[in-house]
Each structure stands twice: as structure tokens, then as C-alpha cells.
Amino acid sequence: MQNFASGSAVKVTFEIKNEAGDPLTPTALRWRVLDEEETVLQDWATVSVPEFHDETIELTIVGALNILTPPATRGLRVVELEVTTEEGT
């Protein structure tokens, strides 16, 4: 887990590999952001597959999704990435 200041943009990098560590070729990518109570902060958004390079994808989570509501001083964000290949999700 990493710590970031409230309201700051965060870059998240995912490796796109199977359980054996072999690279996957995605046909579709989508992501979303949840908080610690599993409330959806950013609903599913697609990533253009042509933006996919090498074996990783980098997403930038905008600072607006990292703002804490007072009196909270800490919060958790979960970024989920769903990868679809020719074999399925």
C-alpha cells in the first residue's frame, strides 16, 4: 500500500500477465475506482487497446477521486482493472 496526499493525482501501473507470468494480449480493458466501503467513485471506464504497450498499462487516477470528506483523515482507494482476451475475461 502507498500513501498519497488527499486530492492528489496518482499513477497506477498494472502488469498484463496470466497466472504463469506470460504476457496477455487484451482485446478490451476497463477500470474503476472504489473506496474502503466498496462505494464506486469512478464507474467502469474503457481504455483503448491501441494505448496498450508492452506488458503494462498505466492509469492516472485524477485528484478529485482522492479527496477525503471531513472529518476523515485517511481513506483507501482500490483500482480494479478488467482485462478481456480472446479466451475471455
Secondary structure, 3 states (H helix, E strand, C coil): CCCCCCCCCEEEEEECECCCCCECCCCEEEEEEEECCCCEEEEEEEECHHHCECCEEEEEECHHHHCCCCCCCCCCEEEEEEEEECCEC
